[in-house]
Amino acid sequence: MTGLDHIKKIGVIGAGTMGLGIAQISAMAGFETILFDIDQQMLTKAIQIITSNLDKGIERGKVTAELKTSTLSRIHTANVLNEVVADVVIEAIVEKLKVKQEVFAVLEKVNTEQTILASNTSSIPITQIAASLQHPERFVGMHFFNPAHIMKLVEVISGVSTSDSVAEIIRELAIKLGKVPVMAKDAPGFIVNRVARHYYLEGLKLVEEGVADVQTVDQLLQASGFKMGPFELMDLIGVDTNFSVTTSMFDAFYKESKFRPSRIQQQKVDAGHHGRKSGQGFYKY
């Protein structure tokens, strides 16, 4: 299995923020794209957001009207998992190991042995997800960053069983999608989330200990050169998503104290304050 020649169709599992962004760039790059979600309303909303993203691109002179039309024509939706048959399938759903394994078990059955299965997981080890598959050698991590249609970085993560040729194809695919791939070995949080975790956690500790409030922490870090402070960034990513990643990494590192989730963030999640997508997080929108 070499090169991108046989990659014509891409499946994307999950029509949330990350999934719709991945589907958009896939279709923009010329691939027939199947966007799956069990919720038809999520699919409808995803197409509306993709259309809006393309319109904004036209306004900025980065997208032509012709590209918008061709991109939308290449995106097909499905709410039955068995219909997702493609050359590469990228999963972008909830950060729960069992749920991901159940989805990939179905995908492996309905697709051919040439299909590459990839996960956009930001924290769960690739080897763990692949452990229940019949062909773990064709399973790989392909971790995009939010917003996927804008952010350039993609981590390509090889699990213990991932074949070198599969990892190389996904690296080439990332370049074809206009991204900058970085190759990584399997470890909780991989490279970026492992390093960035403390950007969030130390900010949360400052607030938890009463050293400074949310706005002050964000302002100081922005003044230091960061584009966004940790709380504004958590609101953009999703407070619940960010908390889920931290919890996953805390467990994966055998409860190492430096990865301990914050009680403040737990309260936000419990209250339904998930950030921009819910209208309120650490800030109101």
N, C-alpha and C positions, 0 to 999 in steps of 0.2 A: 504494500500500500504506500504509494509515493505521489507527491504532487497534488495540486488542486484540480486536475483535469476532470476527475469523476465527481467533484462537488458541484451539483447543479441546484439542489433544493436544501433549504435549511428549515428545521423545525424549532420553534421556541415555545417552551413550556412555562406558562404564567404570563398573564397580561397586565401585571402590575407595572410600577414605574420602571424597573430594570428590564423586564421582558419586552415591553412595548418599545423601549429604546433600542434594544438589540434587534428586534424585528424591523424597525425603521432602517437602521444602518445596513442590515442584511439585504433588504429590498433595494435600497439606494445603490448598493454595490452590484446589483444585477441578478441576485439570487431569487428564485422562487421561494417564497417564505410562508410557512404555516404557523400561525399564532394560535396557541391553544390556551383555553382557560375553561374550567368547569362552569364558570359563571358567565352567562351570555351578556349580562349588563357590563361586566368588566371588559369583554371584547368590544362591545359597542363604544364604551368610553375610551378604550385604547386607540381605536381607529380615529376618533375625534381628536385625541391629543396628538397623534402622529400627524394628522392633517394640519393641526394648528402649528406644530413644530416646523413643518414644511413651509407653511405660509410665512412664518417668521423668517425662515431662511431666504425666501423670495424677497422679503422686505429688506433684508440685509445684503442682498446681492450674492448670496452664497448658493442659492438653489434656483434653477430655472423652472418655469411653469411646466415644461416638458418633463423634467426630472420628477416633479411632484406627481404628475399624471402617471408616469411609468412606474414610480415607486408604489403608489397606491394600488395599481393594477396587479402588482406582483405579490401583494399580501392577501392571503386567504385565511379565514378564521375557522376554528373547529372547537367544539366543546365535548367531543368524544375522543379520549386518548388514543384509541385504536386507529384513528384516522391520521395520526401524526407519523407518517412514513416519509423519511427524508435521508439525505446522505450524511448530514450532521444534525444532531438534535441537542439544543442547549437548554438546560433546565434553569429556571429562575423563579423558584417558589420559596415557601417558608423554610427557615433554617432549622429543620427538624430531620434528623438522620433517618428515622423510620419512614417518614412520609416520602423523602427523596428515594429511598431504596424501593419502596412500593411502586413509585412512578417508573423508575428505571427498569424494574422487573417486567413491567408491561411493555415498555418501549423496546427492550431487548427482544421480546417475543415477536412483536409485529414488524420489526425492521430486519434487514438482511445482516449478514455477518460482516459486510463491508461498512455498515453505518457506524460512524463515530459518535459516541455518547459523551456529552460534556456537561459539567455543572458550573454554574455561576456562583456557587457557594463562596462566602467570604471568610468562613472560619472552620467548617467541618472538614477534617482530613479526607482527601480524595481516596486514599486506601480504604477507609472505613465505608464510604459510600459504595465503592466497587466490590467490597468483600462478598456480597451476595450474588454478584453477576456470574454468568457462565463464561463471559469473555472479558475479564477485567483489563486485559491488555489494550482494549480499544476504548477505555474510559479515561477521561482527562479533565482537568480543571481549566476553565476559561473564565477568569474573573474580570468582569468589566467594572467600571466605576461610575457613580451617579453624577450627572446625567449621562447615560451610556452613549447618546448620539453626539455628545460634545467632548467628553473626557477622552484623552488619547491613550492612556495607559491600559493595558490588558496583561494580567498575570496568567501565564500558561503553566499549569502545575501538573507535574508527573507524579502519580502514585507509585507504589512499589512495583506494581505489575504493568503500568502504562508502557506501551512499546515506544521506542524512540521515533519510529516513523509516524505514529499517531500524533505525538507531541509536535513534531516538525510540521505536519500538515496544519495543525491548529495555529502554529506560529505564522505560517504563510497565510492562513485565512485571516488572522488578525490584521496583517499588513494589507491584505486585499480590502478589508473593511475600513481602512484608513487609520488603523491604530498602531501604537508602538508596543510590541510585545516584549515582556520580560520573562525569561524562563526561570522557574522555581521548582525546588524539590518540595515534597509534601511535609507540612508541619502546620500545627494549629495557627490560623490567622495568616499563614504564608508570609509574605514580606511586609506589605503595606499595612495590613490591619494589625499585625503584631507590633510594628513600630508606632503606628498612629494611636493604638489603644490608650496610651498614657496621655496623649493630648486631651482626650475626653475625660479619662479617669482623674487626672490631676486637677483639671478644671472643676470637676464635680466635688472633689475633696475640699478644694478651697471654699466652695459654697457651703458644703456640708459642715465645715469647721467654723464658718462664720468669718472667714478672712476677708472675703469680698463677695459682692453680689454677682449675679449672672451677667448683667450689662457691663460691669467694670472688668470682669475677666475677659469678655469678648473684646472690649475696647482696647485693653492693654495688649492683647495678642495681635489684634489688627494693626496697632501702632508699631508692633515689633516686626511687621512684614507679612504676617499671615493674611490671606485673602478673606478668610472668615474665622471668627472665634469658635471655640468648641461647641458652644450652646446653639449658635446660629447654624452651625454645620450639622449638629445632631437633629435639629428641626428640619433641615433640608433632606437629610438621609431618611429620617423617620426615627423618632425616639424609641419606638418599639423594636425596630430593626436593629438599631445600634445596641440596645440593651440585650437583644437576643444573641448578637455576635459576642458581646462581652461575656455573657453567661456561658456560651458554648466554649469560649477560650478558657474561662475559669475552670470549667470541668475538664477540658482537655489537658490542661497543665496541672491536673491533680490538686486543685484548690490552692494554687500558689497565690499568696496574699496580694501580690502586686496586680493581679487581674481581678480582684474582688469587685463584683458589680456594686453600683451605688444605690443606697436606699432612696435617695432623692429621685433617681431615674426610675426606680421600681414604682414609686408613688405616681409618677407621671404616666407610666404605662397602665397602672391600675385605674387611673382616672380617665383613661382614654385620650390623654393629651399627647398625641403621637406626632405633633409637629405641623408643618405646612399642610399636609394632606388631610388633617382633621380640623384645621382652623386654629388650633392652639397646641403649643408645646411649651418650651421655656419662654416663648413669646406668643402674642396673639396675632392672628393674621386675618 
